[in-house]
Amino acid sequence: MCSSDLSHRTGSAMRIAMIGTGYVGLVSGACFSEFGFDVVCVDKDAGKIERLLRGEIPIFEPGLDQLVAKNVAAGRLSFTTDLAKAVPGADAVFIAVGTPSRRGDGHADLSYVYAAAEEIGRALTGYAVVVTKSTVPVGTGREVARRIRAVRPDASFDVVSNPEFLREGSAIGDFMRPDRVVIGTDSERARETMRALYRPLYLIETPIVFTSLETSELIKYAANTFLAAKITFINEVADLCEKVGADVHDVARGIGLDGRIGRKFLHPGPGYGGSCFPKDTLALVKTARDAGAPLKIIETVVAVNEARKAQMAEKIIAACGGNVKGKTVAVLGLTFKPNTDDMRDSPSLTIVPALQQAGAKV
């Protein structure tokens, strides 16, 4: 398909199937429908789909309820549990399912991604771009293509890597006004489809970075692990500041004003948590070890962050005179960051039990 073939498919004529209605899938689906595309979001969780059909949003994300309601009312956004009906006729099928850390080795659990890929393969009726939106290790896109080909040798498709860079609490703004869009593909036909899907962002001069599949997959992990390293760096500097009588907030401001360093993610705290940084750092460490190119810096970041959470409980006990037995401790803020209800890998899940074990009433 050349670009002229696509010209009549832009706008509301283009159809998207979004597999998965978590943070990434639901936000991306709602935002693509806001661009004017026809989007159907698919999830195996019937309860979640029933809630969405009733107009209830299963996650907390500022502004998402209004965005979903607006586009459902406009007829551009719908929800179903039936992948086999959602995929046929779609120009792009996005895989936005979970990739949690696998127990035992820390590698990303890709079982949901591969199951979705095989189901998509069986449902394809014509050419479609299959897009991995989930955060996946290097090589996953090639394996997705292999699995689709295995169940449907005659299928017409290309696989694209299009990692998300959404921050919980500001996900809609991140999608609508991103720093960049990364698209990994070797196919010009797929590239044209993705250009059409992201045309509204191109029009506001958003950088669109085209790469190979493998490069795109690695960009996502490299970005998240770098930010995790930045957080861990300032936390270690905070420990040093306490020992020598310096103010870590002034240090952070002093170094953050350097344009080469930047001010973001230089906020000392109890360690990083959430749905991305913990699992992505572990997954990249595992990938690097398997490739024979271990990332010593990121291995240290993971270890320091784990220790940081335990140290926070010790600091609280020390601030209470070395003993919290029988004392009441109030904890304000349990999620890993503001403006979210996400508890995944939150530091509070380490700190609160440690205080309870020390005898505190929390």
TIMAR-462765 format. One line per 4 residues: number of its first residue (from 1); for each residue x, y, z of N, C-alpha, C. Coordinates in steps of 0.02 Angstrom, whole numbers, padded with zeros to 5 digits. Each point is the difference from the previous one (the first is absolute). Example, Ala and Ser with C-alpha at 12.3 -4.5 7.8 and 13.67 -1.06 7.14 Angstrom:
BEGIN
1) 00660,-00284,00390,-00045,00059,00000,00045,00060,00000  -00018,00053,-00036,00042,00059,00003,-00039,00055,00037;
//
This chain:
BEGIN
1) 00043,-00060,00000,-00043,00060,00000,00044,00062,00000  -00007,00042,-00050,00039,00062,-00002,-00038,00054,00038  00032,00058,00010,-00031,00053,00040,-00064,00025,-00032  -00005,-00001,-00066,-00061,00023,-00032,-00057,-00048,00015;
5) 00015,-00065,00008,-00052,-00049,00018,-00027,00015,00069  00043,00025,00044,-00020,00013,00069,-00038,00065,00008  00005,00044,-00049,-00027,00067,00009,-00075,-00001,00015  -00035,-00049,-00031,-00072,-00002,00012,-00018,-00039,00063;
9) 00052,-00030,00033,-00013,-00039,00060,00013,00040,00063  00025,00061,-00005,00015,00040,00059,-00065,00026,00031  00007,00029,00060,-00059,00025,00035,-00043,-00057,00024  -00066,00010,-00001,-00045,-00049,00030,-00002,-00066,-00038;
13) 00025,-00002,-00063,-00002,-00061,-00039,00047,-00053,00027  00055,00021,00032,00048,-00049,00026,-00026,-00032,00063  00011,-00065,00006,-00025,-00038,00058,00057,-00029,00040  -00008,00002,00066,00051,-00025,00047,-00033,-00050,00047;
17) 00034,-00056,00011,-00019,-00046,00054,00053,00004,00053  -00020,00014,00062,00047,00007,00056,-00010,-00059,00047  00050,-00044,00004,-00007,-00060,00041,00029,00015,00070  -00044,00003,00050,00020,00018,00068,-00028,00067,00019;
21) -00032,00004,00059,-00030,00064,00022,00029,00021,00068  00065,-00010,00008,00033,00027,00059,00018,00073,-00012  00048,00026,00037,00021,00070,-00009,00017,00015,-00072  00042,-00042,-00029,00025,00013,-00067,-00055,-00007,-00052;
25) -00035,-00056,00002,-00051,-00013,-00051,-00058,00047,00003  -00026,00013,00060,-00059,00042,00006,00016,00073,-00017  00056,00025,00026,00020,00069,-00016,00015,00008,-00074  00038,-00047,-00028,00018,00004,-00072,-00062,-00005,-00043;
29) -00045,-00047,00016,-00060,-00008,-00039,-00044,00062,00002  -00008,00029,00059,-00041,00060,00007,00031,00059,-00039  00067,00006,00004,00034,00055,-00035,-00002,-00008,-00075  00008,-00062,-00025,-00005,-00011,-00072,-00071,00015,-00025;
33) -00050,-00017,00041,-00069,00017,-00021,-00010,00076,00000  00034,00035,00045,-00002,00073,00001,00031,00029,-00064  00048,-00037,-00029,00030,00021,-00064,-00049,-00008,-00057  -00055,-00037,00011,-00050,-00010,-00052,-00004,-00069,-00028;
37) 00040,-00047,00027,00000,-00068,-00024,-00054,-00042,00034  -00020,-00054,-00033,-00049,-00047,00028,00039,-00052,00040  -00009,00000,00066,00040,-00043,00044,-00045,-00048,00038  00017,-00064,00000,-00033,-00048,00043,00051,-00029,00048;
41) -00014,00005,00065,00045,-00025,00052,-00024,-00069,00022  00047,-00047,00004,-00016,-00069,00015,00034,-00021,00066  -00038,-00037,00041,00030,-00027,00061,-00035,-00066,00018  00039,-00049,00024,-00029,-00064,00020,-00039,00005,00065;
45) 00014,00052,00039,-00034,00010,00065,-00070,00027,-00013  -00049,-00045,00003,-00069,00020,-00016,-00026,00053,00048  00021,-00005,00064,-00021,00049,00049,00024,00070,-00016  00061,00005,-00024,00029,00065,-00019,-00038,00029,-00060;
49) -00014,-00042,-00049,-00036,00023,-00059,-00072,00022,00018  -00031,-00038,00044,-00068,00019,00022,00001,00069,00034  00051,00012,00041,00005,00066,00033,00010,00055,-00052  00043,-00012,-00049,00012,00050,-00051,-00063,00013,-00041;
53) -00039,-00052,-00014,-00062,00008,-00038,-00051,00041,00040  00006,-00003,00067,-00044,00040,00043,00026,00071,00009  00059,00014,-00028,00029,00066,00007,00045,00008,00060  00017,-00057,00033,00044,00002,00058,00072,-00013,-00021;
57) 00047,00039,00025,00070,-00008,-00017,00034,-00043,00054  00031,-00057,-00019,00027,-00046,00050,00066,00023,00032  00029,00054,-00026,00062,00026,00028,-00010,00074,00015  00043,00028,00043,-00003,00072,00012,00053,00034,-00041;
61) -00022,00043,-00045,00045,00041,-00041,-00036,00065,-00014  00027,00057,00023,-00035,00064,-00008,-00022,00014,-00072  -00063,00015,-00010,-00027,00019,-00065,-00021,-00058,-00044  00016,-00062,00020,-00014,-00057,-00043,-00075,-00014,-00006;
65) -00036,00009,00055,-00072,-00013,-00001,-00036,00044,-00051  00018,00065,-00001,-00032,00046,-00048,00020,-00017,-00072  00063,-00018,-00011,00024,-00015,-00067,-00035,-00062,-00027  -00006,-00052,00042,-00034,-00061,-00021,-00073,00014,-00015;
69) -00034,00034,00046,-00071,00015,-00010,-00012,00039,-00064  00042,00049,-00014,-00008,00042,-00060,00005,-00042,-00064  00048,-00045,-00003,00012,-00037,-00061,-00047,-00060,-00008  -00023,-00028,00056,-00053,-00051,-00003,-00064,00032,-00028;
73) -00016,00059,00025,-00060,00036,-00023,00005,00017,-00074  00061,00013,-00024,00010,00018,-00070,00002,-00062,-00045  -00001,-00059,00030,00000,-00062,-00039,00068,-00022,-00025  00052,00031,00027,00068,-00017,-00023,00035,-00050,00045;
77) -00027,-00013,00060,00033,-00043,00049,-00049,-00051,00026  00019,-00064,-00002,-00043,-00053,00024,00041,-00053,00037  -00034,-00045,00035,00034,-00050,00042,-00031,-00068,-00011  00042,-00051,00002,-00025,-00068,-00010,00049,-00051,00031;
81) -00025,-00060,00012,00043,-00056,00021,00017,-00044,-00060  -00028,00015,-00057,00005,-00044,-00059,00054,00024,-00048  00061,-00025,00009,00056,00020,-00043,-00012,-00021,-00072  -00031,-00058,-00010,-00011,-00026,-00067,-00044,00046,-00042;
85) -00043,00039,00033,-00043,00047,-00037,00033,00069,-00006  00045,00016,00045,00031,00067,00000,00056,00006,-00052  00036,-00054,-00013,00060,00003,-00043,-00015,00006,-00074  -00047,-00040,-00028,-00012,00004,-00072,-00018,00071,-00023;
89) 00035,00023,-00052,-00013,00066,-00027,00041,00056,00033  00035,-00016,00054,00041,00051,00033,00063,00014,-00040  00018,00064,-00006,00063,00019,-00033,00059,-00014,00046  -00010,00010,00065,00053,-00012,00049,-00030,-00036,00060;
93) 00036,-00050,00025,-00020,-00037,00060,00056,00009,00051  -00016,00036,00054,00050,00014,00052,-00003,-00053,00055  00057,-00025,00019,00006,-00045,00058,00021,00042,00060  -00046,00008,00048,00013,00042,00059,-00017,-00039,00063;
97) 00023,-00062,00003,-00012,-00043,00058,00058,00006,00049  -00008,-00028,00059,00051,00005,00052,00062,-00042,-00014  00057,00025,00023,00063,-00038,-00004,00034,00002,00068  -00031,-00030,00051,00028,00003,00068,00066,-00038,00005;
101) 00036,00013,00053,00063,-00037,00011,-00016,-00074,00014  00037,-00043,-00033,-00010,-00072,00008,00032,-00021,00066  -00035,-00041,00037,00027,-00023,00064,00062,-00041,-00011  00049,00012,00042,00061,-00040,-00002,00059,00033,-00033;
105) -00010,00027,-00061,00058,00028,-00035,-00006,00074,-00018  -00058,00031,00013,-00007,00071,-00013,-00013,00018,-00072  00000,-00050,-00045,-00013,00014,-00070,-00074,00019,-00009  -00015,00039,-00052,-00069,00019,-00014,-00040,-00062,-00020;
109) -00059,-00008,00031,-00045,-00055,-00017,-00037,00018,-00064  00016,-00034,-00054,-00027,00017,-00065,-00058,-00046,-00020  -00025,-00039,00047,-00053,-00049,-00017,-00063,00035,-00026  -00017,00058,00029,-00060,00036,-00022,00010,00029,-00070;
113) 00060,00024,-00013,00016,00028,-00066,-00005,-00054,-00054  00030,-00057,00014,00001,-00054,-00050,-00070,-00030,-00010  -00038,-00005,00054,-00069,-00026,-00007,-00041,00047,-00043  00008,00066,00011,-00036,00050,-00040,00021,-00005,-00073;
117) 00065,-00007,-00012,00026,-00003,-00068,-00031,-00059,-00038  -00003,-00058,00032,-00027,-00059,-00033,-00075,00008,-00014  -00035,00031,00048,-00072,00011,-00010,-00011,00050,-00056  00042,00052,-00004,-00005,00049,-00054,00012,-00035,-00067;
121) 00051,-00042,-00002,00016,-00036,-00062,-00059,-00040,-00026  -00035,-00034,00045,-00058,-00040,-00021,-00058,00043,-00024  -00003,00064,00024,-00057,00043,-00016,00012,00045,-00061  00062,00005,-00024,00015,00044,-00057,-00036,-00022,-00063;
125) -00029,00049,-00035,-00035,-00015,-00064,00032,00036,-00058  00041,00051,00013,00034,00037,-00052,00062,00031,00030  00035,00042,-00039,00061,00030,00026,-00013,00044,00061  00042,-00007,00051,-00003,00042,00059,00069,00009,00028;
129) 00011,00056,00034,00062,00011,00037,-00012,-00022,00072  00040,-00047,00024,-00005,-00024,00069,00053,00037,00041  -00024,00040,00048,00044,00047,00035,00009,-00021,00073  00062,-00012,00021,00012,-00013,00071,00007,00066,00036;
133) -00050,00016,00041,00000,00060,00041,00025,-00018,00071  -00009,-00063,00019,00025,-00023,00064,00076,00007,00002  00027,00008,00060,00073,00004,00008,00028,-00070,-00003  00040,-00014,-00052,00025,-00068,-00012,00075,00000,-00013;
137) 00034,-00053,00020,00073,-00005,-00011,00017,-00005,-00075  00063,00015,-00015,00025,-00005,-00068,-00012,-00070,-00027  -00026,-00004,-00061,-00012,-00064,-00032,-00073,-00021,00002  -00041,00034,00040,-00069,-00020,00007,-00039,00010,-00065;
141) 00012,00055,-00034,-00035,00013,-00062,00010,-00054,-00052  00062,-00024,-00006,00014,-00054,-00047,-00037,-00064,00019  -00003,-00013,00066,-00035,-00059,00024,-00076,00006,-00009  -00026,00060,00009,-00072,00012,-00013,-00015,-00017,-00073;
145) 00042,00024,-00046,-00010,-00014,-00071,00003,-00075,-00014  00049,-00034,00031,00007,-00072,-00010,-00062,-00038,00023  -00026,00021,00058,-00059,-00036,00027,-00063,00013,-00041  -00007,00061,-00025,-00058,00014,-00044,00006,-00043,-00064;
149) 00061,-00002,-00027,00012,-00039,-00062,-00013,-00074,00013  00015,-00024,00061,-00009,-00071,00015,-00073,-00020,00001  -00043,00045,00025,-00072,-00017,00002,-00035,00019,-00065  00028,00047,-00038,-00030,00022,-00063,00055,00012,-00052;
153) 00024,-00053,-00032,00054,00009,-00050,-00018,00047,-00057  -00065,00007,-00014,-00021,00042,-00056,-00017,00072,00021  00009,00017,00063,-00020,00066,00025,00041,00055,-00032  -00032,00057,-00012,00034,00060,-00027,00005,00052,00055;
157) 00061,00010,00024,00009,00045,00057,00073,00022,00006  00011,00053,00038,00067,00020,00021,-00003,00012,00075  00055,-00012,00035,00004,00013,00071,00041,00064,00012  -00027,00043,00042,00031,00064,00016,00009,00005,00076;
161) 00056,00029,00021,00010,00017,00071,-00015,00075,00008  -00046,00015,00046,-00019,00070,00012,-00007,00010,00076  00057,00004,00036,-00003,00003,00073,-00036,00061,00025  -00032,-00008,00059,-00035,00057,00032,00047,00034,00049;
165) -00011,00065,00009,00038,00039,00048,-00048,00040,00044  -00053,-00034,00022,-00053,00033,00039,00017,-00002,00074  -00007,00057,00034,00009,00003,00072,-00069,-00002,00033  -00008,-00046,00048,-00063,-00002,00035,-00012,00066,00035;
169) -00062,00025,-00006,-00016,00065,00029,00000,00056,-00052  00036,-00011,-00055,00002,00050,-00054,00002,-00035,-00068  -00033,-00058,-00004,00006,-00043,-00058,-00031,00030,-00063  -00057,00033,00008,-00034,00029,-00059,00043,00055,-00031;
173) 00026,00045,00042,00044,00052,-00025,00062,-00029,-00033  00027,-00055,00029,00059,-00031,-00028,-00014,-00029,-00069  -00061,-00026,-00010,-00017,-00029,-00065,-00013,00056,-00051  -00035,00051,00021,-00020,00054,-00046,00057,00049,-00016;
177) 00047,00007,00047,00056,00047,-00010,00065,-00034,00022  00019,-00054,-00035,00059,-00038,00022,00066,00034,-00019  00053,-00019,00035,00067,00024,-00019,00020,-00029,-00068  -00022,-00062,-00012,00016,-00034,-00063,-00045,-00061,-00007;
181) -00004,-00024,-00062,-00034,-00064,-00015,00053,-00045,-00032  00009,-00060,00028,00049,-00047,-00026,-00036,-00056,-00037  00020,-00013,-00061,-00032,-00052,-00041,00055,-00044,-00030  -00002,-00064,00017,00050,-00047,-00025,-00030,-00047,-00051;
185) 00024,00003,-00062,-00024,-00044,-00053,00049,00000,-00058  00001,-00056,-00037,00041,-00004,-00061,-00043,00007,-00062  -00066,00009,00009,-00047,-00001,-00055,-00024,00071,-00018  00007,00019,-00062,-00024,00066,-00022,-00076,00003,00003;
189) -00033,-00056,-00014,-00073,-00002,00003,-00024,00014,00071  00032,-00032,00049,-00018,00011,00070,00017,00071,00021  00056,00025,-00025,00021,00069,00016,-00054,00050,-00022  -00029,-00011,-00059,-00052,00045,-00025,-00062,-00002,00043;
193) -00019,-00060,00022,-00058,-00006,00045,00011,00037,00065  00060,-00008,00029,00015,00033,00063,00004,00075,-00008  00026,00023,-00057,00001,00073,-00013,-00071,00027,-00001  -00046,-00038,-00031,-00069,00023,-00004,-00032,00002,00070;
197) 00015,-00050,00041,-00029,-00002,00067,00025,00058,00044  00063,00018,-00009,00029,00053,00041,00003,00068,-00035  -00037,00006,-00055,00001,00063,-00038,-00019,00061,00044  -00050,-00006,00045,-00016,00058,00042,00059,00024,00042;
201) 00044,-00046,00020,00060,00020,00038,00054,00028,-00045  00004,-00027,-00061,00048,00026,-00049,-00017,00073,-00016  -00065,00015,-00002,-00021,00068,-00017,00019,00051,00053  00009,-00023,00063,00024,00045,00052,00076,-00007,00011;
205) 00033,-00029,-00051,00073,-00005,-00003,00030,-00044,00055  -00037,-00052,00019,00028,-00050,00046,00054,-00040,-00037  00060,-00008,00029,00050,-00042,-00033,-00025,-00073,-00006  00001,-00027,-00060,-00018,-00070,-00013,00065,-00036,-00017;
209) 00021,-00046,00044,00064,-00034,-00008,-00013,-00070,-00028  00022,-00012,-00062,-00007,-00066,-00031,00066,-00038,00009  -00007,-00063,00023,00059,-00042,00012,-00016,-00072,-00020  00047,-00044,00011,-00013,-00072,-00007,-00041,-00024,00059;
213) -00029,-00059,-00006,-00038,-00030,00055,00041,-00003,00064  00060,-00028,-00005,00042,-00011,00059,00019,00066,00033  00016,00050,-00040,00019,00065,00027,-00057,00032,00039  -00060,-00003,-00029,-00059,00028,00033,-00013,-00034,00067;
217) 00005,-00066,00001,-00012,-00037,00062,00051,00020,00054  00062,00011,-00021,00052,00018,00049,-00006,00072,00024  -00024,00045,-00043,-00008,00070,00020,-00044,00006,00062  -00055,-00037,00001,-00047,00004,00057,00035,-00020,00065;
221) 00036,-00056,00000,00034,-00023,00060,00056,00047,00020  00038,00023,-00050,00056,00045,00015,-00025,00065,00032  -00057,00026,-00025,-00028,00061,00028,-00021,-00009,00073  -00037,-00053,00013,-00024,-00011,00069,00056,-00016,00049;
225) 00049,-00039,-00022,00054,-00016,00047,00045,00061,00013  00007,00044,-00050,00038,00062,00011,-00034,00043,00053  -00066,00007,-00005,-00038,00040,00049,00004,-00032,00069  -00004,-00066,00003,00006,-00035,00064,00069,00012,00030;
229) 00051,00002,-00043,00068,00013,00024,00006,00071,00028  -00035,00047,-00032,00002,00069,00023,-00031,00007,00069  -00057,-00034,00010,-00032,00000,00066,00046,-00030,00053  00030,-00057,-00017,00044,-00034,00048,00062,00042,00015;
233) 00026,00034,-00050,00058,00043,00010,-00015,00054,00052  -00057,00035,-00007,-00014,00055,00046,-00016,-00027,00070  -00027,-00061,00004,-00013,-00030,00066,00066,-00016,00036  00049,-00023,-00037,00065,-00013,00031,00034,00066,00020;
237) -00008,00051,-00042,00027,00066,00018,-00034,00027,00063  -00066,-00014,00007,-00036,00020,00060,00030,-00031,00063  00018,-00063,-00005,00032,-00033,00057,00066,00034,00018  00038,00018,-00051,00064,00034,00012,-00013,00069,00030;
241) -00050,00036,-00024,-00016,00066,00027,-00016,-00002,00074  -00036,-00052,00021,-00017,-00007,00071,00063,-00009,00042  00049,-00034,-00027,00062,-00014,00037,00044,00062,00006  -00001,00043,-00052,00048,00057,-00001,-00034,00067,00014;
245) -00066,00000,00012,-00034,00062,00016,-00020,00043,-00059  -00006,-00030,-00059,-00021,00037,-00060,-00075,-00009,-00011  -00029,00043,-00042,-00072,-00003,-00016,-00009,-00031,-00069  -00029,-00060,-00002,-00005,-00035,-00064,-00044,00036,-00050;
249) -00050,00037,00025,-00044,00036,-00046,00038,00056,-00037  00044,00033,00037,00042,00052,-00032,00050,-00032,-00047  00027,-00059,00019,00046,-00035,-00045,-00036,-00019,-00065  -00060,-00026,00007,-00039,-00021,-00059,-00014,00060,-00045;
253) -00017,00056,00030,-00013,00060,-00040,00064,00025,-00034  00054,-00002,00038,00064,00024,-00026,00025,-00041,-00059  -00010,-00066,00002,00023,-00040,-00057,-00053,-00004,-00055  -00065,00005,00020,-00054,-00006,-00049,-00004,00058,-00047;
257) 00026,00058,00020,00000,00059,-00043,00051,-00007,-00057  00044,-00049,00005,00045,-00016,-00055,-00041,-00034,-00055  -00003,00031,-00058,-00041,-00027,-00055,00017,-00071,-00020  00062,-00020,00012,00020,-00068,-00018,-00028,-00051,00048;
261) -00020,00022,00060,-00025,-00045,00052,-00076,00004,00005  -00026,00062,00007,-00072,00010,00004,-00027,-00011,00070  -00056,00032,00015,-00026,00000,00068,-00046,-00059,00015  -00028,-00030,-00052,-00050,-00053,00011,00032,-00063,00029;
265) -00038,-00034,00043,00020,-00062,00032,00059,00008,00048  00011,00061,00022,00051,00012,00052,-00035,00019,00066  -00050,-00039,00019,-00037,00012,00062,00012,-00058,00048  00035,00012,00055,00014,-00055,00047,-00065,-00026,00030;
269) -00001,-00065,00014,-00060,-00030,00028,00013,-00071,00023  -00054,-00039,00009,00007,-00067,00027,00019,-00053,-00051  00017,00020,-00060,00017,-00048,-00053,-00055,-00002,-00053  00018,-00023,-00059,-00050,-00003,-00054,-00043,-00063,00008;
273) -00061,00004,-00026,-00045,-00057,-00001,-00044,00006,-00062  -00059,-00030,00003,-00046,00006,-00056,00001,-00058,-00048  -00036,00008,-00055,-00010,-00054,-00048,00057,-00006,-00051  00045,00048,-00002,00051,00001,-00054,00072,-00010,00025;
277) 00024,00047,00040,00071,-00001,00018,00024,-00065,00032  -00035,-00027,00050,00025,-00062,00030,00006,-00058,-00049  -00053,-00011,-00040,00002,-00057,-00046,00046,00013,-00060  00003,00063,-00022,00041,00015,-00059,00075,-00003,00015;
281) 00019,00022,00060,00071,-00005,00018,00020,-00074,00005  -00043,-00040,00032,00015,-00072,00006,00003,-00034,-00068  -00047,00018,-00044,-00002,-00032,-00066,00062,00018,-00042  00022,00064,00004,00059,00020,-00039,00063,-00033,00028;
285) 00004,-00006,00066,00057,-00035,00031,00003,-00072,-00026  -00058,-00034,-00002,-00003,-00069,-00024,00019,-00005,-00073  -00027,00045,-00041,00015,00000,-00072,00074,00010,-00012  00029,00048,00037,00071,00015,-00009,00045,-00058,00021;
289) -00019,-00032,00055,00040,-00059,00022,-00005,-00056,-00052  -00060,-00012,-00026,-00009,-00053,-00049,00039,00015,-00064  00008,00065,-00016,00036,00020,-00061,00075,00002,00011  00022,-00011,00062,00072,00003,00014,00027,00070,00005;
293) -00044,00048,00014,00021,00070,00007,-00032,00029,00062  00019,-00025,00060,-00034,00021,00062,00005,00075,00012  -00055,00028,00026,-00004,00072,00015,00012,00009,00075  00062,00010,00019,00018,00003,00071,-00034,00059,00035;
297) -00006,00057,-00035,-00031,00059,00030,-00073,-00016,00019  -00037,-00031,-00046,-00071,-00014,00014,-00007,-00055,00052  00045,-00048,00002,-00001,-00051,00053,00007,00034,00068  00044,00049,00004,00009,00037,00063,-00061,00042,00017;
301) -00030,00031,-00051,-00061,00039,00011,-00054,-00042,00032  -00011,-00061,-00025,-00050,-00045,00027,00015,-00016,00073  00062,-00017,00015,00020,-00018,00068,-00007,00059,00048  00021,00059,-00021,-00003,00059,00042,-00072,00020,00014;
305) -00043,-00007,-00051,-00071,00018,00010,-00034,-00046,00049  00015,-00064,-00004,-00029,-00048,00048,00022,00017,00071  00064,00016,00008,00026,00017,00067,-00031,00065,00025  -00013,00047,-00046,-00027,00065,00018,-00067,-00007,00036;
309) -00043,-00043,-00025,-00066,-00008,00029,00004,-00026,00072  00045,-00047,00011,00009,-00025,00068,00030,00053,00046  00045,00041,-00028,00031,00053,00040,-00050,00053,00022  -00052,00010,-00040,-00051,00050,00017,-00035,-00020,00066;
313) -00015,-00063,00007,-00032,-00024,00062,00048,00010,00059  00063,-00013,-00011,00050,00009,00053,00006,00074,00020  -00005,00044,-00050,00004,00072,00015,-00060,00023,00042  -00058,-00027,-00015,-00060,00018,00039,00007,-00024,00072;
317) 00024,-00061,00008,00009,-00027,00068,00051,00041,00038  00054,00019,-00034,00052,00042,00032,-00029,00067,00020  -00044,00029,-00042,-00030,00065,00015,-00047,-00004,00060  -00023,-00060,00015,-00044,-00011,00058,00039,-00022,00062;
321) 00065,00015,00000,00041,-00017,00059,00026,-00070,-00001  -00004,-00033,-00057,00028,-00068,-00005,-00049,-00055,00016  -00062,00019,00016,-00050,-00051,00018,-00070,00025,-00017  -00037,-00038,-00039,-00069,00020,-00018,-00052,-00046,00031;
325) 00022,-00043,00045,-00047,-00048,00030,-00054,00038,00038  -00063,-00012,-00018,-00056,00032,00033,-00014,00070,-00025  00041,00025,-00046,-00011,00068,-00026,-00043,-00002,-00063  -00036,00054,-00012,-00042,00005,-00060,00036,00041,-00053;
329) 00005,-00028,-00060,00033,00034,-00055,-00050,00011,-00056  -00008,00062,-00022,-00044,00015,-00056,00040,00001,-00064  -00026,-00034,-00051,00033,-00002,-00065,-00044,00036,-00050  00024,00055,-00027,-00038,00039,-00048,00025,-00014,-00071;
333) -00041,-00034,-00039,00020,-00017,-00068,00027,-00070,-00004  -00038,-00046,-00028,00020,-00070,-00004,00021,-00022,-00070  -00027,00033,-00050,00018,-00018,-00069,00071,00024,-00015  00026,-00022,-00057,00070,00015,-00014,00012,00072,-00023;
337) -00055,00036,-00018,00007,00070,-00021,-00069,00033,00006  -00002,00067,-00003,-00065,00035,00003,-00044,-00013,-00061  -00065,00014,00008,-00048,-00004,-00055,-00007,-00069,-00031  00007,-00051,00040,-00012,-00068,-00024,-00025,-00042,00059;
341) -00034,-00056,-00016,-00020,-00046,00053,00041,-00065,-00005  00056,00004,-00036,00041,-00059,-00014,00047,-00016,00058  -00008,-00060,00027,00042,-00021,00057,00058,-00045,-00021  00005,-00016,-00064,00051,-00048,-00021,00070,00021,00019;
345) 00034,-00043,00039,00069,00012,00021,00010,00067,00035  -00052,00026,00032,00008,00062,00036,00046,-00010,00061  00044,00048,00015,00043,-00006,00059,-00040,-00011,00064  -00062,00023,00002,-00040,-00009,00061,-00012,-00073,00016;
349) 00003,-00043,-00051,-00011,-00071,00010,00059,-00033,00037  00056,00034,00001,00058,-00023,00040,00001,00037,00067  -00013,00065,-00002,00008,00042,00060,-00053,-00014,00053  -00063,-00004,-00021,-00055,-00010,00049,00007,-00067,00037;
353) 00010,-00057,-00035,00009,-00063,00037,00060,00000,00047  00053,00035,-00020,00059,00003,00043,-00015,00038,00065  -00040,00053,-00005,-00021,00037,00059,-00045,-00042,00045  -00045,-00037,-00032,-00045,-00043,00038,00039,-00055,00036;
357) 00049,-00027,-00034,00041,-00052,00029,00040,00026,00060  00016,00065,-00003,00038,00032,00056,-00047,00020,00057  -00065,-00013,-00008,-00046,00012,00055,-00042,00063,-00006  00006,00035,-00057,-00038,00062,-00009,-00072,-00015,-00020;
361) -00045,00044,00020,-00068,-00002,-00025,-00004,00051,-00056  -00013,-00025,-00061,00003,00044,-00060,-00071,00020,-00020;
//
